[in-house]
Amino acid sequence: MMSRSEHLFSNQEALIEALSQSILANLQKAIDEKGKASLLVSGGSTPKPLFEKLRKALFDWDKVTVGLCDERWVDTSQEESNEHFVKKYLLQEEAAKAHFIGMYCKDTDIYMAQKVCTQKMKEILSPFDVLILGMGTDAHTASLFPENIKLEEAFDLKNENFCITIEPTTAPYTRMSLTLHAILSAKHIYLHFEGKEKIAVYEEAIGGEDIYTMPIRSVLNQEIKEIEVFYR
């Protein structure tokens, strides 16, 4: 099994400093190698301090294209939109120079948009250089929720679609999510979470095998890519 690099911190400031420096170093490697880099990020409350740190970095942000790991299918003007969140907290200050490719397609049915999103991801963002995942207390990651009817398709590594529509039964809004195939295609994958409750979820996840009850296991317990886990 591929190793997980675990980085446990006692305080948020130290975690954010170390994680942001690691992310920037890997983005810089990509820029040095090919003149550009792609960064895929997640929503939720956890990444906000990370975004506020990254956006201040003196960096070649104009050579970085930012995308999403998942999106709620709501207009991007709404607070619930991950695109709205990323533009508000990450794509500011120095990072305002970065390019952004969203998932949401206005006036497009989400099931039709699945193909459009996959095409955009492959043509503009792929290969993914850095991808940052979060984890819910229910062990979901991106918008891959436990026991969802679409998980078998989402976990199928032979499924070449990068995006999949998800109707969560335990959370609001229809979603667009990266598939496991897309996530594991990234060169550098980070998992970032904070809090005792999530630490307990993480410890349960790495100790078991059922990926349908705990979708984060599909990323943590696989043999394809190393995952760097930053947590406190």
N, C-alpha and C positions, 0 to 999 in steps of 0.2 A: 504494500500500500504506500502511496506517495505520502511523504511526511507533511505534517502541518507545522508551520512555524508559529509558535505561540508567543505573543508579546503581552504580558500582563503588567498593568500599571496601577499604582496606588492613587493617582490623581489624574483628573481630566487634562490638565495643562500639559503634563508630561506625555500623555498618550497622543494628544493632538499634535504636539511638536514633532514627535517621532514619526507618526503616521504621515503627516504632511511632507516631511523631509524625504521619506521613502517614496511617496507618490511622485514628488517633483523629480527625484533622481531617476526614476524609471521613465517618466515622460521625457526627461532630457536625453536619456539613452536612445529613445526612439527618434527624437529629433536629430541627434547626432548621426544615427544610422540611415534615416530616410527623409530627413528634412521636415517631418511633421509627426504629430502624435494624436492618438484618440484616447479620451477619458470617459468612461461610462460610470454614472453615479446613480444613487438611490435616493428616494424621498424619505419622509418620516422626520421625526424631531431629532434623532441622533446625529445626523451629519451636519446640522447647523453650525456648531462651533468649528468643525473641520472646514466647512466652506468659508467661514469668516476668517479663518487663518490662511487658507490657500489664496483667497482673492487679494491678499495684501502682498503676496510674493512677487518680487521683481523677477519676471520670467518671460520667456518668449511665448506669451499666451496667444499671440496671433498665429502661431504654428500649431495650436491645439484645437481639436474639434471635440466638443462635449456632447454626449448623448445620455440616454436614460436606460436603466435596467428594467423599468416598468412605468406604466402610466395609468392613472384613473381616466376613464373616458368622459371627461368633463371639459368645458371650454377652458382654454389656458388663462383666461382672466380670473378664474375662480381660485380661491385659496387652496382648495383640495387638489388642484393640479400640480403634479410634480414639476412640470415645465415652469409653472409660475414660481414654485419654491426655489428651483435652481437659478432662475433668472434674478430672483429677489436677493438670494443669499450668496451665490457663488459668482455669477457673471456681473460683478461690480468691481470698482476700483481697478487694480491692475488686470484682473481677469476679465474685465469688460471687453478686452480685445479678442478673447477666444470666440470661436465659431460655435454655433449650437444647432443640433439636428434633433427635433422633437419627434415623438411618436404620434401625437394626436393629429388627426386629419379632420379639419372642420367640414361638416356636411357630408361626411363619408361614414357609411355603416361600418361598425367596428369589425365585422366579419370580413367585409371586403378590404378593410384597411390592413388586415393581417398580412396580406401579400405585399401591399405598398410599403409597410414598415420593414418587412424582411428585405425588400429590394433596396430601400434607403440605407439600412444597416450594412448590408453587404457592399454596396457601391461606395458609400461615403465614409463609414466608420471602421469597417473591417479592413485589416485585422485589428482587433481591439488591443491596445497597448496596456492600459490600466483599467481595471473594473473593480468597483467598490460595492460590495453587497452589505445589506443590513440583515437583521433577523428579528422577527416578532416573538412575543412571548408564547405564541402558538407554534413556533418553529417554522413559520413561513419565511421565504426569502424571495426577493423580487415580488411578483404577484403569484407565486406558486404556493397555494394554500392547501392545508392538510385535507386529505380525502376528497379532493376535487375531481370531478368527472374527467377533466382534461389532463390530469397529471400523467397518465400513461403516455399520451401523445407528447407532452412536454418533456418527459424524461427519456424518450426514445432517441438515442444518439445517432440513429440512422435517419432521423427526421431532419432534413436540411433546412427547414424553416427556422429563421432566427427569432421569429415573433409568434406568439400564440394568444388568442383571446381567452380570457378567464372570467367566469361568472362566480365570484366567491359566494359561499353560503353563510360565511361567518363575518363578512365585512361588506361595507357599502360600495357601490359603484362597480360597473363592469370595467375590466382592466385589460390592458395589453402588457404582456410580459415577455422577456427573453426566455427562450427555451434553454434546457440544460446544455444542449449542443452549442448554442451561442455563448453561454456563460463560460464553458470550458474551453472555448476557442481563444479566450483572452490570454495574453502573454503573462500578465501579472494580475492575480486575483487577491483581493483583500476582503476579509470579513471584519466589520467594525460593529461592536455592540457595547453597551454599558449597563451596569446595574446588577445587583445580586440575583434578581429574578431571571434575567437572561443568562447569567453565568450558570444557574441551575439547569436551564433549558439546554445550553451548550454541552454541559457535562453529560446530560441524558442523551443528547444527540450523538456524541462521539462514542457512546457506549452501546449503541444499538444499531439495527440494520434496516428497519422498516422505513423506507423513504416516503411512503404514502401518508403515514401518520405524522412524520416529521420531515418535510421536504428539504430542510437545510442539510439533512444527511446526504442528499444526492450530490451536494458540493463537497462536504467535509469528508465523506467516507468513500472516496473514489481513487483510482490509480492512474489518472490521466495527468492531472496538474497539481502542483503544490499550492496550498492555500496559506496565506499569511493572515493570522488572526490577531487583531489588536483589540484588547478589551480591558475593562476595569470593573 
